[in-house]
Amino acid sequence: MTITTTPTPTPTPSPDPHPGRPTLRQDPGFRLLFGAAAAGRLGTSVGALALPLVAVLALDASPGQVGLLAAAGTLAFVLIGLPVGAWVDRLRRRPVMIAADLVRAALLGSVPAAWALHVLTLPQLYLVALLTGAATVFFDVAAQSHLPDLVGRDRIGAATTRLATLDAVAQIGGRSAGGFLVALLSAPLAVLLDAVSHLVSAVCLLRIRRPEPSATGAARGRLGAEVREGLGFVLGHPSLRAIALSGACGNLSVQLCQTLLPVLFVRDLGLSGGAIGLFFALGGVGALLGSLSARPLARRIGAGRTLCAAGLAVAPFSALVALADRGPGLWLAGGGWLVTTFKVGVDNVIKVSHRQAVTPERLRGRMNATMRLVLTGALATGAALAGLLGELLSTRAALSVGAAGLALAWVPVWLSPLRRLRSVPGL
């Protein structure tokens, strides 16, 4: 695909190149994949809030320990992300996803079991977070690489929009449900829901009957050479490089905020788990609205202009996140978080669709793995930085650093050919 530099009229929807095939809503394979994603992402949203609250409420963890726990959950992407991409290009993707789901269910289920037996420790939480992160590496790379095979390249944009919308709904329901489950029951029992969700996801994936094409990626050469090829493709592609840089800045900043907001709410402001859940649910609302708006905006004003306009427009609102306090300050921070995550929803749809469209099938696993390495490495860095700044400065000062990063995350897109991108196939 080439980046169009001259504005063109808004395109009209093209006829389906495969007349007679079911729509995405009717497609049984996509419906089961969507069901698996719904179960897994709802549980993960609960667990993302519940696991650090297990550390804070059940084990009296410090800000630094909470930051280390969050970093452990993303460290696997840094350690094994690139080789996993090459392996996924050699394998059928769906069995990899099923195995990863089962591993995550077993690991997360060990947390409430250890808590019930009064043997839960911080080292166990670190190990669960690390190994669950490793399983997630395999699942996420395989899932993103499998999507075009399941729905067809011409429907990547529509499928990505539905999955991004699902992500936002899961954040709304999962984060708020996680907060209320912690308040009504306990943080360890909220983690149990995350474990069960991965079992449900595995069952849905097992029920997909559509044959998966054989892996056509790497020519089974040396693993190191295959990894370098995928890395070189992403770093050498101007728009993919900009997406990686912009996403890294945004992820680092979001993770910094998400790691320390529960600490600020519980320790400094004395708010309940329900209040934390509602605050994060506002972020889900913003991401939902952004994901639903991405395709109409991209078609009306162009994909590149949408990315840049959204980044510039929401930049001032991110500063409000660091002002979280009791009373009006909490509402201002919630509004800032909602507007900021609106941009995240827009970005997810347009950027992921563009990534899939410009990448050859044989490199898809390695492209997704490279992106995951960069983006999740930024999450690990953000979590570690949150703990460091929280210990050396203050929780609120660390939040201010995160807010500043959110305001600047769109700049790499503006400086790249992406700002002239008119349309994305399938979007």
C-alpha positions as CSV (number, residue, x, y, z in Angstrom):
1,M,0.0,0.0,0.0
2,T,1.2,3.5,-0.8
3,I,0.5,6.6,1.2
4,T,-1.6,9.0,-0.8
5,T,-0.4,12.6,-0.7
6,T,-3.2,14.3,-2.7
7,P,-6.6,14.5,-1.1
8,T,-9.3,12.5,-2.8
9,P,-13.1,12.5,-2.6
10,T,-14.6,10.5,0.2
11,P,-14.7,6.9,-1.2
12,T,-18.0,5.1,-1.5
13,P,-18.2,1.6,-0.1
14,S,-17.0,-0.9,-2.6
15,P,-19.0,-4.0,-3.3
16,D,-18.2,-7.2,-1.4
17,P,-15.5,-9.0,-3.4
18,H,-17.0,-12.3,-2.1
19,P,-20.8,-12.0,-2.7
20,G,-22.9,-14.4,-0.8
21,R,-20.6,-14.9,2.2
22,P,-22.0,-14.1,5.6
23,T,-21.5,-10.7,7.2
24,L,-19.1,-10.5,10.2
25,R,-22.1,-10.5,12.5
26,Q,-23.4,-13.7,10.8
27,D,-20.0,-15.4,10.3
28,P,-19.8,-18.3,12.8
29,G,-16.0,-18.2,13.0
30,F,-15.8,-14.5,13.8
31,R,-18.7,-14.8,16.2
32,L,-16.8,-17.4,18.2
33,L,-13.6,-15.4,18.0
34,F,-15.5,-12.4,19.2
35,G,-16.9,-14.5,22.1
36,A,-13.5,-15.7,23.1
37,A,-12.2,-12.1,23.0
38,A,-15.2,-10.9,25.0
39,A,-14.6,-13.4,27.8
40,G,-10.9,-13.0,27.9
41,R,-10.9,-9.2,27.8
42,L,-13.6,-8.8,30.4
43,G,-11.6,-11.0,32.8
44,T,-8.3,-9.3,32.0
45,S,-9.9,-5.9,32.7
46,V,-11.0,-7.2,36.1
47,G,-7.6,-8.7,36.8
48,A,-5.7,-5.6,35.7
49,L,-7.3,-3.8,38.6
50,A,-7.7,-6.7,41.0
51,L,-4.1,-8.0,41.0
52,P,-2.4,-4.8,42.1
53,L,-5.2,-4.3,44.7
54,V,-4.4,-7.8,46.0
55,A,-0.9,-6.5,46.6
56,V,-2.1,-3.3,48.2
57,L,-5.0,-4.6,50.3
58,A,-4.0,-8.2,51.1
59,L,-0.2,-7.8,51.3
60,D,0.2,-4.1,52.2
61,A,2.5,-3.5,49.2
62,S,4.3,-0.2,48.8
63,P,4.1,2.0,45.6
64,G,7.5,0.6,44.5
65,Q,6.3,-3.0,44.9
66,V,3.1,-2.3,43.0
67,G,5.2,-0.8,40.2
68,L,7.4,-3.9,40.2
69,L,4.3,-6.1,40.0
70,A,3.0,-4.2,37.0
71,A,6.4,-4.4,35.3
72,A,6.6,-8.2,35.9
73,G,3.3,-8.5,33.9
74,T,4.8,-6.9,30.8
75,L,8.4,-8.1,31.1
76,A,7.9,-11.2,29.1
77,F,7.1,-9.1,25.9
78,V,10.6,-7.7,26.2
79,L,12.3,-11.0,26.9
80,I,10.6,-13.3,24.4
81,G,8.5,-11.1,22.2
82,L,10.6,-11.2,19.0
83,P,11.3,-14.9,19.0
84,V,7.6,-15.6,19.6
85,G,6.8,-13.6,16.4
86,A,9.0,-15.9,14.4
87,W,7.6,-19.0,16.0
88,V,4.1,-17.9,15.4
89,D,4.9,-17.4,11.7
90,R,5.9,-21.1,11.6
91,L,2.8,-22.4,13.4
92,R,-1.0,-22.5,13.1
93,R,-2.2,-19.7,15.2
94,R,-5.4,-20.9,16.8
95,P,-3.8,-23.9,18.8
96,V,-1.3,-21.4,20.2
97,M,-4.1,-19.2,21.4
98,I,-5.9,-22.1,23.1
99,A,-2.8,-23.3,24.9
100,A,-2.0,-19.8,26.1
101,D,-5.6,-19.4,27.5
102,L,-5.3,-22.6,29.5
103,V,-1.9,-21.6,31.0
104,R,-3.2,-18.2,32.0
105,A,-6.3,-19.8,33.7
106,A,-4.1,-22.1,35.8
107,L,-1.7,-19.4,36.8
108,L,-4.4,-16.8,37.8
109,G,-6.4,-19.5,39.6
110,S,-3.4,-20.1,41.9
111,V,-3.8,-16.6,43.5
112,P,-7.2,-17.1,45.1
113,A,-6.2,-20.7,46.0
114,A,-3.1,-19.5,47.9
115,W,-5.1,-16.7,49.5
116,A,-7.7,-19.1,50.8
117,L,-4.9,-21.3,52.2
118,H,-3.2,-18.2,53.8
119,V,0.0,-18.8,51.9
120,L,-0.2,-15.9,49.4
121,T,3.0,-13.9,49.1
122,L,4.4,-11.1,46.9
123,P,6.9,-13.3,45.2
124,Q,4.0,-15.6,44.1
125,L,2.2,-12.5,42.7
126,Y,5.4,-11.5,40.8
127,L,5.8,-15.0,39.4
128,V,2.1,-15.2,38.3
129,A,2.3,-11.8,36.7
130,L,5.6,-12.8,34.8
131,L,4.4,-16.2,33.6
132,T,0.9,-14.9,32.7
133,G,2.6,-12.2,30.7
134,A,4.6,-14.8,28.8
135,A,1.4,-16.7,27.9
136,T,-0.2,-13.4,26.8
137,V,2.7,-12.8,24.4
138,F,1.9,-16.0,22.6
139,F,-1.8,-15.3,22.6
140,D,-1.7,-11.7,21.5
141,V,0.7,-12.2,18.6
142,A,-1.1,-15.3,17.4
143,A,-4.5,-13.6,17.7
144,Q,-3.6,-10.5,15.7
145,S,-1.9,-12.6,13.1
146,H,-4.8,-15.0,12.8
147,L,-7.5,-12.3,12.3
148,P,-6.9,-11.6,8.6
149,D,-6.9,-15.4,7.9
150,L,-10.3,-15.7,9.6
151,V,-12.1,-12.6,8.2
152,G,-10.2,-11.8,5.0
153,R,-8.0,-8.8,4.4
154,D,-10.8,-6.7,2.9
155,R,-12.6,-6.9,6.3
156,I,-9.7,-6.2,8.6
157,G,-10.9,-2.7,9.4
158,A,-14.4,-3.7,10.2
159,A,-13.2,-6.6,12.4
160,T,-10.6,-4.4,14.1
161,T,-13.3,-1.8,14.9
162,R,-15.5,-4.5,16.5
163,L,-12.7,-5.8,18.6
164,A,-11.5,-2.3,19.6
165,T,-15.1,-1.5,20.6
166,L,-15.1,-4.7,22.6
167,D,-11.9,-3.6,24.4
168,A,-13.6,-0.4,25.4
169,V,-16.7,-2.2,26.7
170,A,-14.5,-4.6,28.6
171,Q,-12.7,-1.7,30.2
172,I,-16.1,-0.2,31.2
173,G,-17.6,-3.3,32.6
174,G,-14.4,-5.0,33.7
175,R,-12.8,-2.1,35.5
176,S,-16.0,-1.2,37.3
177,A,-16.8,-4.8,38.0
178,G,-13.3,-5.3,39.4
179,G,-13.7,-2.4,41.7
180,F,-17.1,-3.5,43.0
181,L,-15.9,-7.1,43.3
182,V,-13.0,-6.0,45.4
183,A,-15.3,-3.8,47.5
184,L,-18.0,-6.5,48.0
185,L,-15.9,-9.6,48.2
186,S,-12.1,-9.4,48.0
187,A,-9.4,-8.7,45.5
188,P,-8.2,-12.4,45.3
189,L,-11.7,-13.5,44.4
190,A,-11.9,-10.9,41.7
191,V,-8.8,-12.4,40.2
192,L,-10.7,-15.7,40.1
193,L,-13.0,-14.2,37.5
194,D,-10.0,-13.5,35.3
195,A,-9.0,-17.1,35.5
196,V,-12.5,-18.4,34.6
197,S,-12.7,-16.0,31.7
198,H,-9.7,-17.6,30.0
199,L,-11.3,-21.0,30.3
200,V,-14.4,-19.7,28.5
201,S,-12.2,-18.1,25.8
202,A,-10.4,-21.5,25.2
203,V,-13.8,-23.2,24.8
204,C,-14.9,-20.7,22.2
205,L,-11.7,-21.1,20.2
206,L,-12.0,-24.8,20.3
207,R,-15.5,-24.6,18.7
208,I,-14.3,-22.7,15.6
209,R,-14.6,-25.2,12.8
210,R,-13.1,-23.2,9.9
211,P,-9.8,-24.8,8.8
212,E,-6.8,-22.7,9.4
213,P,-4.4,-22.3,6.6
214,S,-0.9,-23.7,7.0
215,A,1.8,-21.4,8.2
216,T,3.4,-19.7,5.2
217,G,5.8,-17.4,7.0
218,A,9.4,-18.2,7.6
219,A,11.2,-20.6,5.3
220,R,12.3,-22.4,8.5
221,G,15.7,-20.7,8.4
222,R,17.7,-19.6,11.4
223,L,15.5,-18.0,14.0
224,G,17.9,-15.1,14.5
225,A,17.7,-14.2,10.9
226,E,13.9,-14.3,10.8
227,V,13.7,-12.1,13.9
228,R,16.0,-9.6,12.3
229,E,14.0,-9.6,9.2
230,G,10.8,-8.7,11.1
231,L,12.5,-6.1,13.2
232,G,14.1,-4.5,10.1
233,F,10.7,-4.4,8.3
234,V,9.0,-2.5,11.1
235,L,11.9,-0.1,11.8
236,G,12.5,0.5,8.1
237,H,8.9,1.3,7.3
238,P,8.2,5.0,7.9
239,S,4.6,4.7,9.0
240,L,5.1,1.6,11.1
241,R,8.1,3.2,12.8
242,A,6.0,6.3,13.6
243,I,3.2,4.1,15.0
244,A,5.7,2.3,17.2
245,L,7.2,5.5,18.6
246,S,3.8,7.1,19.2
247,G,2.4,4.0,20.8
248,A,5.4,3.6,23.0
249,C,5.1,7.2,24.3
250,G,1.3,6.7,24.9
251,N,1.7,3.3,26.5
252,L,4.4,4.4,28.9
253,S,2.3,7.4,30.0
254,V,-0.9,5.4,30.3
255,Q,0.8,2.7,32.4
256,L,2.4,5.3,34.6
257,C,-1.0,6.7,35.4
258,Q,-2.9,3.4,35.7
259,T,-0.2,2.1,38.1
260,L,-0.4,5.0,40.5
261,L,-4.0,6.0,40.3
262,P,-5.1,3.1,42.6
263,V,-2.4,4.0,45.0
264,L,-3.5,7.7,45.0
265,F,-7.2,6.7,45.4
266,V,-6.7,4.2,48.2
267,R,-3.8,5.7,50.2
268,D,-3.9,9.5,49.6
269,L,-7.6,10.1,49.0
270,G,-9.1,7.2,51.0
271,L,-11.5,6.3,48.2
272,S,-13.1,2.8,47.8
273,G,-12.4,0.1,45.2
274,G,-15.8,1.0,43.7
275,A,-14.6,4.6,43.1
276,I,-11.5,3.3,41.3
277,G,-13.6,1.0,39.2
278,L,-15.9,3.9,38.1
279,F,-13.0,6.1,37.3
280,F,-11.4,3.5,35.0
281,A,-14.8,2.8,33.5
282,L,-14.9,6.4,32.3
283,G,-11.7,5.6,30.4
284,G,-13.6,2.7,28.8
285,V,-16.4,5.0,27.8
286,G,-13.9,7.3,26.1
287,A,-12.2,4.4,24.3
288,L,-15.6,3.1,23.2
289,L,-16.6,6.4,21.7
290,G,-13.2,6.7,20.0
291,S,-13.3,3.3,18.4
292,L,-16.9,3.9,17.1
293,S,-15.9,7.3,15.7
294,A,-12.6,6.2,14.1
295,R,-14.0,4.8,10.8
296,P,-16.5,7.7,10.1
297,L,-13.8,10.3,10.9
298,A,-11.2,8.6,8.8
299,R,-13.6,8.4,5.8
300,R,-14.7,12.0,6.2
301,I,-11.4,13.8,6.8
302,G,-8.8,11.1,6.1
303,A,-7.0,8.6,8.4
304,G,-3.9,10.7,8.9
305,R,-5.7,13.9,9.6
306,T,-7.9,12.1,12.1
307,L,-4.9,10.8,14.0
308,C,-3.2,14.2,14.2
309,A,-6.4,16.1,15.0
310,A,-7.4,13.8,17.8
311,G,-3.9,14.0,19.3
312,L,-3.8,17.8,19.2
313,A,-7.4,18.3,20.4
314,V,-7.2,16.1,23.5
315,A,-3.6,17.1,24.6
316,P,-4.8,19.8,27.1
317,F,-7.2,17.4,28.8
318,S,-4.5,14.9,29.9
319,A,-3.2,17.4,32.4
320,L,-6.5,17.1,34.4
321,V,-5.6,13.5,35.3
322,A,-2.9,14.6,37.6
323,L,-5.4,16.8,39.5
324,A,-7.4,13.9,40.8
325,D,-8.7,14.8,44.3
326,R,-11.9,14.5,46.3
327,G,-14.9,16.5,45.1
328,P,-14.7,18.6,41.9
329,G,-11.0,17.5,41.3
330,L,-12.2,14.0,40.9
331,W,-14.8,14.9,38.3
332,L,-12.3,17.0,36.4
333,A,-9.7,14.2,36.4
334,G,-12.4,11.7,35.3
335,G,-13.4,14.0,32.4
336,G,-9.7,14.4,31.4
337,W,-9.3,10.6,31.4
338,L,-12.4,10.1,29.3
339,V,-11.3,12.6,26.6
340,T,-7.7,11.2,26.6
341,T,-8.9,7.6,26.1
342,F,-11.2,8.8,23.3
343,K,-8.0,9.4,21.4
344,V,-6.7,5.9,22.4
345,G,-9.8,4.4,20.8
346,V,-9.4,6.3,17.6
347,D,-5.7,5.3,17.4
348,N,-6.3,1.6,18.0
349,V,-8.7,1.2,15.1
350,I,-6.8,3.2,12.5
351,K,-3.2,2.2,13.4
352,V,-3.9,-1.5,13.8
353,S,-5.9,-1.6,10.5
354,H,-3.0,0.2,8.8
355,R,-0.4,-2.2,10.3
356,Q,-2.2,-5.2,9.0
357,A,-2.8,-3.7,5.6
358,V,0.8,-2.9,4.8
359,T,2.4,-6.1,6.1
360,P,2.9,-9.2,3.9
361,E,1.3,-12.3,5.3
362,R,4.6,-14.1,5.8
363,L,5.8,-11.3,8.1
364,R,2.6,-10.7,10.0
365,G,3.6,-12.6,13.1
366,R,6.9,-10.9,13.3
367,M,5.5,-7.4,12.7
368,N,2.9,-7.9,15.4
369,A,5.6,-9.3,17.8
370,T,7.9,-6.3,17.1
371,M,5.0,-3.9,17.8
372,R,4.1,-5.8,20.9
373,L,7.7,-5.7,22.1
374,V,7.9,-1.9,21.6
375,L,4.4,-1.2,23.0
376,T,4.5,-3.6,25.9
377,G,8.2,-2.7,26.7
378,A,6.9,0.8,27.1
379,L,4.2,-0.5,29.5
380,A,6.9,-2.3,31.6
381,T,9.0,0.9,31.5
382,G,6.0,3.0,32.6
383,A,5.2,0.6,35.5
384,A,8.8,0.6,36.7
385,L,9.0,4.4,36.3
386,A,5.8,4.8,38.2
387,G,7.3,2.9,41.2
388,L,10.5,4.8,41.0
389,L,8.9,8.3,40.8
390,G,6.4,7.4,43.4
391,E,9.1,6.5,45.8
392,L,11.5,9.3,45.0
393,L,9.1,12.2,44.5
394,S,5.4,11.7,45.1
395,T,2.4,9.9,43.6
396,R,1.0,13.1,42.3
397,A,4.3,14.2,40.7
398,A,4.6,10.9,38.9
399,L,1.0,11.3,37.6
400,S,2.1,14.7,36.2
401,V,4.9,13.1,34.3
402,G,2.4,10.6,32.8
403,A,0.0,13.3,31.9
404,A,2.7,15.2,30.0
405,G,3.6,12.1,28.0
406,L,0.0,11.6,27.1
407,A,-0.2,15.1,25.7
408,L,2.9,14.6,23.5
409,A,2.2,11.0,22.2
410,W,0.8,12.1,18.8
411,V,3.9,14.1,17.7
412,P,5.7,11.2,16.0
413,V,2.6,10.7,13.8
414,W,2.6,14.4,12.8
415,L,6.3,14.1,11.8
416,S,5.8,11.1,9.6
417,P,4.1,10.3,6.3
418,L,1.1,9.1,8.3
419,R,-0.3,12.6,8.5
420,R,-0.9,12.4,4.7
421,L,-2.6,9.0,4.9
422,R,-5.9,9.3,3.2
423,S,-7.5,5.8,3.5
424,V,-6.8,2.3,4.8
425,P,-8.0,-0.7,2.9
426,G,-10.9,-2.4,4.7
427,L,-11.5,0.6,7.1
